[in-house]
Amino acid sequence: MNVLVTGASGFVGRGLLHFLAMRDVGGVATGRIAPTGLPPGWRGAPRTDVLTAQVDVGGIDTVVHLEVKQHVPRPSPADEADFYRVNVGGTEEWLTWAARRNVRQFVHLSTIKAVAAASTPQTEAAPLAPNTAYGRSKAAAELAIQRWAAENATRQAVILRPAPVYGPGNEANLAAFVRQILAGKPCLIGRGETRKSVVSRTNLAAAIAFAAEQHGPGCEIFNVSDRETPSLSELAHLIAELAHAPRPRSIPGTLALVVAGTGDLYEALTGRSFPLTSARLRAIRETSVFPSDKLVAAGYRHPQSTREGLAEMLDWVTKQG
C-alpha cells in the first residue's frame, strides 16, 4: 500500500508515520513545507508542489487527510476564516486531487466536535450539530467527503471522529491536566464525576491504519476513543498512581462558579486569557462520551489501554520537567 499523508508534520502525523513504517507501509508525507526526519519508506514534499503536480508522488492508493486548523478557545474572526480555509477548502483541494488521479480511497480525520454535545453516549449516527466555529468547519468537511464518495461508486471514504488525543509530544489536552496533578494543584471541580472520552495517539494511529485497509464502497464513519471512558476523578487518580504523586485535589463547585465569574470579568476588561471562565467551566462539566464500539465491531483492536497510554505520556512529561 502506497499512502499519501497530509498534515504529516503534526502531532498525530508524526506518530502515524512511525506506526505505518513499523508495518512496512510507506509513501509521501506532505505539509506546508516538506516534512523532515521521516522514518524509512517515507519521503516529504510541500503540499503545494504535490497539488500542482510539481513533484511525482508515484501511484498512491490511499490519501490520509490530517491537515487541520486546530480549535482555539476564543477564536478571532481571522481564526474563524482560517477554520474554513484550511478545514474545508484544504479538504476540497485534496478531494479534487484524489479524483483527478483516480485515487479511490480517502481517510479523513474529523473530530467529535463535529456533532453536538449530549449527556448520553454519542454514536456515529449523532447529527452534525456543532456549537463552535471549529466544529462547524469540520462538519462541513465531513459533508464534502460524503459528496465525493457518492459521486463515484468505486470510491471509498472513511471519516474518523477521534476524542481528544494525548501522548508524548502533545502539550494540549491531558498534558496540562497531568502537570496540575504533578504540581499538587487543584485539578477537579467538585467530585469530578464527568466522563470524557480520550484516545491515545497510538490507538488513533492504529485506527487510521485499520481504516486505510478497508475497501468497501461508500462512506463509513467511526468514533475513535480508548476502550475505557473514566470519569475525570478516576483519570486524575490513575495519573497520580502512575506518577506516585499526591492525591488529586479539587475545589467546590460553588467556588469554581465564583472564580469563573472573576475570569469572565478579567478577560472582558483586559482581553487576556484567564485559567477558568464560565465557558471553560461548562466544558469541564460537559459529558463527552463517544464509544468506539462500531470500530471494534468492524475488527479494530486497541493496541493500548488508557493506563498504558498515560504511562507513556507521563514518562515524556516528567522528562520535560
Stockholm file with secondary structure:
# STOCKHOLM 1.0

chainA/1-321         MNVLVTGASGFVGRGLLHFLAMRDVGGVATGRIAPTGLPPGWRGAPRTDVLTAQVDVGGIDTVVHLEVKQHVPRPSPADEADFYRVNVGGTEEWLTWAARRNVRQFVHLSTIKAVAAASTPQTEAAPLAPNTAYGRSKAAAELAIQRWAAENATRQAVILRPAPVYGPGNEANLAAFVRQILAGKPCLIGRGETRKSVVSRTNLAAAIAFAAEQHGPGCEIFNVSDRETPSLSELAHLIAELAHAPRPRSIPGTLALVVAGTGDLYEALTGRSFPLTSARLRAIRETSVFPSDKLVAAGYRHPQSTREGLAEMLDWVTKQG
#=GR chainA/1-321 SS CEEEEETTTSHHHHHHHHHHHTTTCEEEEEESSCCCSCCTTEEEEEHHHHHTTCSCCCCCCEEEECCCCCCCSSCCHHHHHHIIIIIIIIHHHHHHHHHHTTCCEEEEECCGGGSCCCSSCCCTTSCCCCCSHHHHHHHHHHHHHHHHHHTCTTCEEEEEEECCEECTTCCSTHHHHHHHHHTTCEEEETTCCCBBCCEEHHHHHHHHHHHHTCCCSEEEEEEECCSCCCBHHHHHHHHHHHHTCCCCEEECHHHHHHHHHHHHHHHHHHCCCCSCCHHHHHHHHSCBCCCCHHHHHTTCCCSSCHHHHHHHHHHHHHHHC
#=GC SS_cons         CEEEEETTTSHHHHHHHHHHHTTTCEEEEEESSCCCSCCTTEEEEEHHHHHTTCSCCCCCCEEEECCCCCCCSSCCHHHHHHIIIIIIIIHHHHHHHHHHTTCCEEEEECCGGGSCCCSSCCCTTSCCCCCSHHHHHHHHHHHHHHHHHHTCTTCEEEEEEECCEECTTCCSTHHHHHHHHHTTCEEEETTCCCBBCCEEHHHHHHHHHHHHTCCCSEEEEEEECCSCCCBHHHHHHHHHHHHTCCCCEEECHHHHHHHHHHHHHHHHHHCCCCSCCHHHHHHHHSCBCCCCHHHHHTTCCCSSCHHHHHHHHHHHHHHHC
//
